[in-house]
Amino acid sequence: MRKRRLSRFQLDTLVVIEINKIVNGYVLHVDLAPVKDIVSLQRRCANNLNQIAVRENINGGVYPDEIKALQKDYADLWGPLSELLERLSEVVAL
């Protein structure tokens, strides 16, 4: 049997769930699919930015198309992130 280590996010989630059980006497079920999508977008943005920085350091130039693509990726990231934060603030307000 292979042991699987939990990520920091998974551990934090488990801690929050256990605290809710103790304090409130119930379990809060949360769909984390939107969070996973946002994390994926963020990783792609960070990877693209890192590749552009490496290329800039090696070649001394950045193509305008790369900057436009990066701007689009960040715009795509901020829309869902803002929506998720609004939804989370509604849950917290309950």
Residue pairs with C-beta under 8 A, 6 or more apart in sequence:
6 14
13 30
13 32
17 27
17 28
20 26
20 27
20 28
21 27
34 80
34 83
34 84
34 87
35 84
37 80
38 77
38 80
38 81
38 84
41 73
41 76
41 77
41 80
42 77
44 73
45 70
45 73
45 74
45 77
48 66
48 69
48 70
48 73
49 70
52 62
52 66
52 67
52 70
55 61
55 62
55 66
56 62
